[in-house]
């Protein structure tokens, strides 16, 4: 996959098959669009080109909404899209100026003239252009004026639940990581660098790696205890994670602590990626450390059963 950070750096090829959108999460619905994109490109013996935006349009249009967090960082999105088999990825900078371009001008000047799009593969609910004026009906009308064929993708559903990035975000915000996996098609992941902690876990017999330096735009699941998969430089391990304030031991600093099963390497300063398998329980304040330690043993047994 070739990655282009602007339209100017993209070399136009005739008959290009294109799709565009935020693609946050690269979930199962997105993959249906991408599958159609690739199949259409193969039929036309052309290139499959995906246009996505960075930063996320909602963060530019509604900067006052600090609560919006994303399912994927830009690098995670690139990595996930690379695995799909598309030929080209254009990372289009999204600005207020760009948001004011009319739907027709975007189709004519960008998709057709600059990218050489012949086919546009698009979800049924996609909106674009100034004030989100463009929709699937707009595209169908413009396709009668300009040499652009529209391939509409219907809503994708899993167990009668329509897939969307918003639904997945809601699941994760409520700790429902298993439900999120059903729509993502994979475990939700979180990556951070291991930082020095207070080593409180060692005192309980459950040494932990404290996760820090997480992308500020990344959505962190609801506080609580989770069964997880841990991806390290030396392989994949099972584990459990606590997200919260550790009310039994200090209750002051919000922390993300990872206990990796059967692992004793020094990984301070190294990146660690967590795959969320399922939520075990809420975070609680226990009567004392012995009660907490007993609960941690129970949590480990639960996590091991969930990881089977």
C-alpha positions in Angstrom: 0.0 0.0 0.0 1.3 3.4 -1.0 0.6 6.2 1.5 0.2 9.8 0.3 -0.1 12.7 2.7 -1.6 15.2 0.2 -3.5 15.2 -3.1 -0.5 16.9 -4.6 1.7 13.9 -4.0 -0.8 11.5 -5.5 -0.1 10.5 -9.1 -3.4 10.3 -10.9 -4.2 7.1 -12.8 -7.2 6.8 -15.1 -10.1 4.6 -14.0 -9.2 5.0 -10.3 -11.7 3.3 -8.0 -12.2 5.4 -4.9 -13.8 5.5 -1.5 -13.6 8.1 1.2 -14.5 8.6 4.8 -13.1 8.9 8.4 -12.8 5.1 8.7 -12.3 5.4 12.5 -12.0 1.8 13.8 -11.8 0.2 10.3 -14.8 -1.9 11.6 -16.7 -4.7 9.8 -18.9 -2.2 8.0 -15.8 -0.3 6.7 -14.4 -3.6 5.5 -17.4 -4.4 3.4 -16.9 -1.0 1.6 -13.2 -1.8 1.2 -13.9 -5.3 -0.2 -16.2 -3.8 -2.8 -13.5 -1.1 -3.6 -10.9 -3.8 -4.2 -13.2 -6.0 -6.3 -14.3 -3.1 -8.5 -10.6 -2.1 -9.0 -9.7 -5.6 -10.1 -12.7 -5.8 -12.5 -11.5 -2.5 -14.1 -7.8 -3.5 -13.9 -7.3 -0.3 -12.0 -6.1 1.0 -8.6 -8.0 0.9 -5.4 -7.7 4.2 -3.6 -9.0 5.1 -0.1 -9.2 8.7 1.0 -9.4 9.3 4.8 -9.1 12.5 6.8 -6.7 13.6 9.5 -7.5 15.1 11.9 -11.0 13.6 12.3 -13.6 16.1 10.7 -15.6 16.3 13.9 -12.5 17.5 15.8 -12.1 20.4 13.4 -15.8 21.3 13.0 -16.6 21.0 16.7 -13.4 21.9 18.6 -15.4 22.7 21.7 -16.4 19.1 22.0 -13.5 17.8 24.0 -15.3 14.5 24.8 -14.9 13.0 21.4 -12.3 10.2 21.5 -11.3 8.0 18.6 -11.2 4.2 18.2 -8.0 4.4 16.2 -5.0 6.7 16.2 -3.8 7.7 12.8 -1.0 5.2 12.8 -3.4 2.4 13.9 -5.7 3.4 11.1 -2.8 3.2 8.6 -1.7 -0.2 9.9 -5.3 -1.6 9.7 -5.9 -0.3 6.2 -2.6 -1.7 5.1 -3.8 -5.2 6.0 -6.9 -4.9 3.7 -4.9 -5.0 0.5 -5.8 -1.6 -1.0 -3.4 0.0 -3.4 -3.3 3.6 -2.3 -4.1 5.5 0.9 -4.5 9.3 0.8 -4.4 11.1 4.1 -6.2 14.2 3.3 -5.6 17.1 5.8 -9.0 18.2 7.1 -9.3 22.0 7.7 -12.1 24.5 8.1 -11.3 25.8 4.7 -11.6 22.4 3.2 -15.0 21.9 4.9 -16.4 24.8 3.0 -15.9 23.2 -0.4 -19.3 22.4 -2.0 -20.2 18.8 -2.8 -20.2 19.4 -6.5 -16.8 21.1 -6.5 -15.3 18.3 -4.4 -16.6 15.7 -6.9 -15.5 17.6 -9.9 -12.2 19.2 -8.8 -10.9 16.6 -6.4 -12.3 13.2 -7.2 -12.4 13.4 -10.9 -9.8 16.0 -11.9 -7.1 15.4 -9.3 -7.6 11.7 -8.5 -9.0 10.4 -11.7 -11.9 8.7 -10.1 -14.1 6.7 -12.4 -16.0 4.7 -9.7 -16.9 5.9 -6.2 -17.7 3.2 -3.7 -19.6 4.8 -0.8 -21.8 3.9 2.2 -25.5 4.6 2.0 -25.3 7.2 4.8 -22.2 9.1 3.8 -22.4 12.9 3.7 -19.8 15.3 2.4 -19.3 18.9 1.2 -20.1 22.2 2.7 -22.6 21.9 5.7 -22.7 18.1 4.8 -25.0 19.0 1.9 -23.9 16.0 -0.2 -25.4 12.6 0.3 -26.1 9.5 -1.8 -28.9 11.2 -3.8 -26.5 14.1 -4.5 -23.9 11.7 -5.8 -26.5 9.9 -8.1 -27.5 13.3 -9.6 -23.9 14.4 -10.1 -23.1 11.0 -11.7 -25.5 12.1 -14.6 -23.4 15.2 -15.2 -19.9 13.9 -14.6 -18.2 10.7 -15.6 -18.4 9.0 -12.2 -20.2 5.8 -11.5 -21.6 5.4 -7.9 -21.5 2.0 -6.1 -23.7 2.3 -3.0 -23.0 0.0 0.0 -26.1 -0.8 2.2 -25.9 -0.7 6.0 -23.9 -3.6 7.4 -25.4 -5.4 10.4 -24.2 -8.0 12.9 -27.0 -9.8 14.8 -29.4 -7.1 13.6 -27.3 -4.2 15.0 -26.2 -1.7 12.4 -22.5 -1.2 12.5 -21.1 2.3 13.1 -18.1 3.9 14.8 -20.5 5.7 17.2 -22.1 2.5 18.4 -18.6 1.0 19.0 -17.5 4.0 20.9 -20.6 3.8 23.1 -19.8 0.1 23.8 -16.3 0.9 24.8 -17.2 3.9 27.0 -19.5 1.5 28.9 -16.8 -1.2 29.2 -18.6 -3.5 26.8 -15.5 -4.5 25.0 -16.8 -7.9 23.9 -19.7 -6.3 22.2 -17.3 -3.9 20.5 -15.3 -6.8 19.2 -18.4 -8.1 17.5 -18.6 -5.0 15.4 -14.9 -4.3 15.0 -14.1 -7.9 14.0 -11.1 -7.9 16.4 -10.3 -7.0 20.0 -10.2 -3.3 20.7 -6.6 -2.2 21.3 -4.8 0.4 23.3 -1.1 1.2 23.0 1.1 3.0 25.4 4.6 3.1 26.8 5.5 1.3 30.0 6.3 3.9 32.7 7.7 3.7 36.2 5.0 3.1 38.9 4.9 2.8 42.6 5.4 -1.0 42.4 2.3 -1.5 44.6 1.4 -4.6 42.5 4.7 -6.3 43.6 3.6 -6.0 47.2 0.4 -7.9 46.4 2.1 -10.6 44.4 0.7 -9.2 41.1 3.5 -7.1 39.5 2.1 -4.6 37.0 3.3 -2.6 34.0 1.9 0.9 34.2 0.8 2.2 30.8 1.5 5.8 30.0 2.1 8.1 27.0 -1.2 7.1 25.4 -2.4 9.2 22.4 -4.7 11.9 24.0 -7.3 11.3 21.2 -7.6 7.6 21.9 -10.7 6.3 23.6 -9.9 4.5 26.9 -12.5 1.9 28.1 -14.6 2.5 31.2 -12.8 2.0 34.5 -12.6 -1.5 35.8 -10.9 -4.9 35.5 -10.4 -6.6 32.2 -9.2 -9.9 30.7 -6.7 -8.9 28.0 -4.2 -10.1 25.5 -0.8 -8.3 25.7 1.4 -7.9 22.6 5.0 -7.4 23.5 8.3 -7.3 21.5 8.8 -11.0 22.5 5.3 -12.3 21.8 1.7 -12.4 22.9 0.7 -13.1 26.4 -2.5 -13.3 28.5 -3.1 -10.9 31.3 -5.5 -8.7 33.2 -5.7 -5.0 33.5 -7.1 -2.5 36.0 -8.2 1.0 34.8 -9.0 3.4 37.6 -7.9 5.1 40.8 -6.8 2.1 42.9 -9.1 3.1 45.8 -7.8 0.4 48.2 -4.1 1.5 47.9 -4.1 5.2 47.2 -7.1 6.4 45.2 -5.5 9.6 43.9 -4.0 9.1 40.4 -5.9 7.5 37.5 -3.7 4.6 36.3 -3.7 1.9 33.7 -2.0 -1.2 35.2 -1.3 -4.4 33.3 -0.5 -7.7 34.9 1.0 -10.1 32.4 0.7 -13.8 33.1 3.9 -15.9 33.1 6.1 -12.9 32.2 9.1 -11.5 34.1 11.0 -9.3 31.6 12.0 -5.7 32.2 9.9 -3.7 29.7 10.2 -0.2 31.1 10.2 2.4 28.4 8.9 -0.1 25.8 5.6 0.2 23.9 2.9 -2.3 25.0 -0.3 -3.0 23.0 -3.4 -4.3 24.9 -6.2 -6.3 23.3 -9.4 -6.1 25.4 -11.1 -9.5 25.6 -13.8 -9.0 28.2 -14.7 -7.0 31.3 -14.5 -8.8 34.6 -15.8 -6.3 37.1 -16.0 -2.7 38.3 -13.2 -1.2 40.4 -14.0 -1.5 44.1 -12.5 -0.3 47.4 -11.7 -3.3 49.6 -11.5 -3.4 53.4 -7.8 -4.0 53.3 -4.9 -5.2 51.1 -5.5 -8.9 52.0 -9.1 -8.6 50.7 -7.8 -7.0 47.5 -5.2 -9.7 47.1 -7.9 -12.4 47.4 -10.0 -10.6 44.8 -7.0 -10.4 42.4 -6.6 -14.2 42.6 -10.2 -14.6 41.7 -9.9 -12.1 38.9 -6.9 -14.0 37.5 -8.9 -17.2 37.5 -11.8 -15.4 35.7 -9.4 -13.9 33.2 -7.7 -17.2 32.4 -11.2 -18.8 31.7 -12.1 -15.9 29.4 -8.8 -16.2 27.5 -9.3 -19.9 26.7 
